[in-house]
């Protein structure tokens, strides 16, 4: 499936209307049966595409439709050559090929813009930049100020803990960094990309490509296997099946889970094992950033420490930036740097070691 930006819907809409008009005129004439049926099929596809475009901005059928138009136009030229001269059919074929090629060109340009919007500039040493961010929630007649002008930066490959009591705003901040929510004001840059400029489809793609999430509740699908849970993000990006399976095995092996665990359903694993599965899933698309929200919250202290050791090992081994939200001091102390948050503000910064991953 292909989802495109609808920044300039008029050209696409105009092309669809032109296709419908061209094909309707052709179908109303005395033309060969194959042309008549082909025209009616294209009209049906075009109407469906137009409705989907208006309602959802969905472009999934458009590449197929424009491809059919190009092929149909070429087929009509062939039929004119075989069955004899027909000016109407020939003109219609020229219009079909022109609209098809123009449509394909527009979609390719939109897709290119779509990709460029989420690409990193490759220049900044910071993979996360938060600039004067405020986040307010309206609950009835009350405005809750969750974040109050937060600014922070995280270097590539850094391990950062955000620590604070319940209600301090740490999870809200993590949701904003993860592009799961939008700030009331301020700017957030992820891998050099200003995410305030992205639409919902682009944000979803950015999350899938650049960010891995690890949650307190694991969020695994218990009706399917561990292997299937881990490979899900890569299915969305259309990673080849063979490569997916190899990567699942490699990640689970690194995280201390064997072939037997791969075949089980998550419900039959311990809490620590389930969290390691969640970490493997988060790493499946080689994200720039791992965001972990209270990853040890549902684990005993020993298992929680093991999970944090795995996160730290992955941070060192793969160079993945890790940001952990926690209220547990022992968890936070495993990071390079601790940001202390209170009442929606960062009140102080604490370095563990030299702040660059060296103890």
Long-range contacts (C-beta under 8 A, 24 or more apart in sequence): 1-60, 2-59, 2-60, 2-62, 2-63, 2-107, 2-111, 3-58, 3-59, 3-60, 3-201, 4-57, 4-59, 4-62, 4-107, 4-110, 4-111, 4-114, 4-201, 5-57, 5-110, 5-113, 5-114, 5-199, 5-201, 5-202, 6-53, 6-57, 6-59, 7-110, 7-113, 9-53, 9-57, 11-102, 11-106, 12-53, 12-59, 12-62, 12-103, 12-106, 13-50, 13-53, 13-54, 15-66, 15-99, 15-102, 15-103, 15-106, 16-46, 16-49, 16-50, 16-53, 17-50, 18-95, 18-99, 19-43, 19-46, 19-65, 19-69, 19-96, 19-99, 20-46, 20-47, 20-50, 22-92, 22-95, 22-96, 22-99, 23-92, 23-96, 25-88, 25-92, 26-88, 26-89, 26-92, 29-88, 31-86, 31-88, 31-89, 32-79, 32-83, 34-79, 35-76, 35-79, 35-89, 38-72, 38-75, 41-68, 42-68, 42-69, 42-72, 59-107, 59-110, 62-103, 62-107, 63-104, 63-107, 65-103, 66-99, 66-100, 66-101, 66-103, 66-104, 66-107, 67-100, 67-104, 68-100, 69-96, 69-97, 69-99, 69-100, 69-103, 70-96, 70-97, 70-100, 70-101, 70-104, 71-100, 72-96, 72-100, 73-97, 73-98, 73-100, 114-201, 114-202, 114-205, 117-193, 117-197, 117-198, 117-202, 118-193, 118-198, 118-202, 118-205, 118-206, 118-209, 118-210, 119-193, 120-191, 120-192, 120-193, 120-288, 121-192, 121-193, 122-192, 123-192, 124-189, 124-192, 125-155, 125-156, 126-153, 126-154, 126-155, 126-156, 126-189, 127-154, 127-155, 127-156, 127-158, 127-190, 127-191, 127-288, 127-289, 127-321, 128-152, 128-153, 128-154, 128-177, 128-188, 128-189, 128-190, 128-289, 128-321, 128-323, 129-153, 129-154, 129-187, 129-188, 129-189, 130-173, 130-176, 130-177, 130-186, 130-187, 130-188, 130-189, 131-186, 131-187, 131-188, 131-189, 132-185, 132-186, 132-187, 133-173, 133-176, 133-183, 133-185, 133-186, 133-187, 133-188, 134-183, 134-184, 134-185, 134-186, 135-169, 135-172, 135-176, 135-181, 135-183, 135-184, 135-344, 136-184, 145-344, 146-172, 146-344, 147-172, 147-173, 147-176, 147-183, 147-344, 147-345, 148-343, 148-344, 148-345, 149-186, 149-345, 150-186, 150-341, 150-344, 150-345, 150-346, 151-346, 152-339, 152-346, 154-321, 154-323, 155-321, 155-356, 156-288, 156-319, 156-321, 157-315, 157-319, 157-320, 157-321, 157-357, 158-321, 158-322, 158-336, 158-337, 158-355, 158-356, 158-357, 159-311, 159-312, 159-315, 159-321, 159-322, 159-324, 159-334, 159-335, 159-336, 159-337, 159-357, 160-321, 160-322, 160-323, 160-324, 160-335, 160-336, 160-337, 160-338, 160-339, 161-323, 161-324, 161-325, 161-326, 161-331, 161-332, 161-333, 161-334, 161-335, 161-337, 161-338, 161-339, 162-323, 162-324, 162-325, 162-326, 162-338, 162-339, 162-341, 163-325, 163-326, 163-327, 163-329, 163-332, 163-338, 163-339, 163-340, 163-341, 164-327, 164-340, 164-341, 164-342, 165-327, 165-342, 166-327, 168-341, 168-342, 168-343, 168-344, 169-341, 169-343, 169-344, 169-345, 170-325, 170-327, 170-341, 171-293, 171-294, 171-325, 172-344, 173-325, 173-341, 174-291, 174-293, 174-323, 174-325, 177-289, 177-291, 177-323, 178-207, 178-211, 178-213, 178-291, 179-203, 179-206, 179-207, 179-211, 180-207, 190-288, 190-289, 191-288, 191-289, 208-233, 208-236, 208-237, 208-285, 209-237, 209-285, 209-287, 210-287, 210-288, 210-289, 211-287, 211-288, 211-289, 211-290, 211-291, 212-279, 212-281, 212-282, 212-283, 212-284, 212-285, 212-287, 212-289, 212-290, 212-291, 212-320, 213-282, 213-290, 213-291, 213-292, 213-293, 214-275, 214-278, 214-279, 214-282, 214-290, 214-291, 214-292, 214-293, 214-295, 214-311, 215-278, 215-292, 215-293, 215-294, 215-295, 216-293, 216-294, 216-295, 216-297, 216-298, 217-298, 218-266, 218-271, 218-274, 218-275, 218-277, 218-278, 218-298, 219-278, 220-266, 220-274, 220-277, 220-278, 220-281, 221-266, 222-265, 222-266, 222-267, 223-265, 224-265, 225-262, 225-263, 225-264, 225-265, 226-252, 226-257, 226-261, 226-262, 226-263, 226-264, 226-265, 226-266, 226-269, 226-277, 227-252, 227-262, 227-263, 229-266, 229-277, 229-281, 230-277, 230-280, 230-281, 230-284, 231-284, 232-281, 232-284, 233-281, 233-284, 233-285, 234-284, 234-285, 237-285, 239-285, 247-284, 248-280, 248-284, 251-280, 251-283, 251-284, 252-276, 252-277, 252-280, 254-280, 254-314, 254-317, 255-279, 255-280, 255-310, 256-310, 270-303, 271-298, 271-299, 271-300, 271-303, 272-299, 272-303, 272-304, 272-306, 272-307, 275-299, 275-303, 275-307, 276-307, 276-310, 279-307, 279-310, 279-311, 279-314, 283-314, 283-318, 283-320, 287-320, 288-320, 288-321, 289-320, 289-321, 289-322, 289-323, 290-314, 290-315, 290-320, 290-321, 290-322, 290-323, 291-323, 291-325, 292-322, 292-323, 292-324, 292-325, 293-325, 294-325, 294-326, 294-327, 295-324, 295-326, 296-326, 296-328, 296-331, 301-330, 304-328, 304-331, 305-330, 308-334, 309-334, 315-357, 316-357
